[in-house]
Amino acid sequence: MKLTLKIMLLFLAVACALVTISGYLAVDREIVYFEDDMSLRHSQIAENAAKRLRDAWDSAGRGSIIKYVEVFGHNEQQVRIRWVWLDETADDATRPVANDRQQLASIPFGKLLSVRVRAKDGPGLYCSYFPVKTDGNSRGALEVTESLTRLDQYTRSTILRTMILMGALILSAMLVVVPFGLKMIGQPLRALIQKTRQVADGDLRTPVAVAGADELSMLATALNQMCEKLDASQQAVSSESARRLEMMEQLRHDDRLKTVGRLASGVAHELGTPLNVVSGRASLIASGNLQPDDIVASARTIHSETARMTGIVQQLLNFARRSTPKRSFCSLNSVIDSTVSLMEPMIRRKMASVKVAQRLSDNERVNADPAQIQQVLSNLLANALLSKDSEVQIQIAAEHCEANPPESNCGDPRQCVRLTVSDNGEGISETDLPHIFEPFFTTREVGQGTGLGLSIVHGIVAEHGGWMTADSTVGKGTTFAVYLPMDAKQ
């Protein structure tokens, strides 16, 4: 609407300027025409009068020449003819109407000079002077004057026509041009603006319809085509993202199952002892040689051992089960304890020691998926257990800190919870350290690892809005740090 009115106002301004210029040029052209016409007529009258005046001069003398000119002037209807003296001796009756005596004195004999003289009241005069030789030293001339009334009337009528034409233009613009402009420009622009707002709101499928074959309709067509391509690209990206998420979840699940496989042998050994106890106690009860109190004690022992085995199996099932990531405010201490407990058989088999050096307070919670954080911690523990053949010393710590990602240039650090897993293993070389989070990168022999564990861990932490770092010294050990921002959105 605003743009249309601006265009219409610009059109009116240009049209009015053109009309004004045309009227000015017409008046100026007509003035030149009038002056040329009057100069020609005055010249003819003056030359004719001058011939008769020279004949009458010899016979009548100077005293009667003025009256002779007045009599001659009565024969002309539109002009007035007078005899005037061009020097300073002229009286009021023979003084020229034009006041520029210097200009009048320089007129050659036989030549006509015409000037316009504007009066204070009424129309001006167009005065022509034709010098005539006399027998004395004084310079005299015939003065032919004509009123500029016709010229003034034409000028006024031209100005009036110009104003009427401009008024007609403005009126026609208001009644015709503006409504058509609003329909032809305003409505398509509003439709295009509405379409851009729909695109900003995510609606790419509602086309905009602009009739016609002008640039606005071409813009609407191009906008519809762009939205169609964007919608197709968006669908493709969404499909690809869903596929990648599915693949990533499958990789995580596979990695979890791989960890379960590594734990299987230790779990089997862990279940062997309570199974032997259960079998022995059951055999004693079945023999019938036990006293009632011994039977009750054996039953309680069997119940205790089966509960222990059930807990071990349930931990394995919970860890191996595939589930959709669900973030909540959970206890990081509980996640650490359950992960260490789950990996206890593997820890004992490797003759390793795990120490939780620092914890958060019992009432503190982190916004995370506990199952995924358990997978992160179990991977880091598994890597630490494999960093040395035996007797690995592992240290876990959870603490608050202020930090930013290593590649970030942000000024203010973020409040984070840092979870570190340190070992005294063989360490990672400087050439391998920058690549440890890359998929399928591994330093182990073929068949001992896929190189996906740390990549999956890195992806889980990134989805939580955090990041990971790794510091390692060959021969001294490695420290992995997981940073979970406290302000990460759920």
SULMOWO-V478595 format. One record per pair of residues at least 12 apart in sequence whose ideal C-beta (glycine too) atoms are under 7 Angstrom apart, sorted by the first residue. I is the first residue (numbers start at 0). J is the second residue. Records with the same first field share a line. If there is no record, write none. Layout:
I=J + J
//
This chain:
0=185
2=188
3=180 + 181 + 184 + 185
6=180 + 184
7=172 + 176 + 177 + 180
10=176
11=168 + 169 + 172
14=168
15=165 + 168
18=161 + 164 + 165 + 168
19=161
22=157 + 158 + 161
25=157
26=154 + 157
29=153
30=150
33=150
34=113 + 125
37=125 + 145
38=111 + 113 + 127
41=78 + 111 + 113 + 127 + 143
42=111
44=75 + 78 + 80 + 143
45=111 + 127 + 129 + 141 + 143
48=71 + 80 + 141
49=129 + 131 + 141
51=71
52=64 + 68 + 131
55=67
64=82
65=82 + 93
68=80 + 81 + 82
77=145
78=143 + 144 + 145
79=144
80=141 + 143
81=142
82=139 + 141
83=95 + 139 + 140 + 142
84=137 + 139
85=100 + 103 + 104 + 138 + 139 + 140
86=137 + 138
88=137
95=128 + 142
96=116 + 124 + 126 + 142 + 144
97=114 + 116 + 126
103=128
104=138
106=128 + 130
108=130 + 132
111=127 + 129
112=127 + 128
113=125 + 126 + 127
114=126
115=147
122=146 + 147 + 148 + 151
123=147
124=144 + 145 + 146 + 147
125=144 + 145 + 147
126=142 + 144
127=143
128=140 + 142
129=141
187=209 + 215 + 219
190=207 + 209
191=207 + 218 + 219 + 222
194=207 + 222
198=226
203=226 + 229 + 230 + 233
204=230
206=223
207=219 + 222 + 223
247=458
250=451 + 455
251=374 + 455
252=321
254=451 + 452 + 455
255=318 + 319 + 374
256=319
258=377 + 381
259=315 + 318 + 319
261=345 + 381
262=315 + 342 + 344 + 345
265=344 + 345 + 348
266=311 + 315 + 344
268=344
269=311 + 344
270=308 + 311
273=304 + 307 + 308
276=300 + 304
277=301 + 304 + 305
280=297 + 300 + 301
281=301
283=297
284=297
314=341
318=341 + 373
322=370
324=368 + 371
325=368
326=366 + 367 + 368 + 489
328=364 + 365 + 366
329=364 + 365 + 367 + 369
330=364
331=359 + 365 + 397 + 416 + 418
332=358 + 359 + 361
334=369 + 372 + 373 + 376
335=355 + 376 + 395 + 397
337=373
338=373 + 376 + 377 + 380
339=353
341=377
342=377 + 380
345=384
346=384
349=384 + 389 + 391
350=389 + 390
351=384 + 390 + 391 + 393
352=392 + 393
353=393 + 395
354=394
355=395
356=394 + 395 + 396
357=396 + 397 + 398
358=397
359=397 + 416
365=416 + 483
366=487 + 489
367=463 + 483
371=459
374=459
375=456 + 459 + 460 + 481
378=452 + 453 + 456
379=420 + 456 + 479
380=393 + 420
382=452
383=420 + 422 + 424
386=422 + 424 + 425 + 477
387=424 + 425
391=422 + 423 + 424
392=422 + 423
393=420 + 421 + 422
394=421
395=420
396=419
397=416 + 418
398=417
399=416
400=415 + 417
401=413 + 414 + 415
402=415 + 482
404=466
405=468
413=484 + 486
414=485 + 486
415=482 + 483 + 484 + 485
416=483 + 485
417=480 + 482
418=481
419=478 + 479 + 480
420=479
421=476 + 478
422=476 + 477
423=475 + 476
424=476 + 477
425=473 + 474
426=471 + 472 + 473 + 474 + 475 + 476 + 477
427=471 + 477
428=473
432=469 + 471
435=453 + 469
436=453 + 454 + 457 + 467
437=454
438=450 + 451 + 454
439=451
460=481
463=483 + 487
464=484 + 487
465=481 + 482 + 483 + 484 + 487
466=482
467=479 + 480 + 481
468=480
//
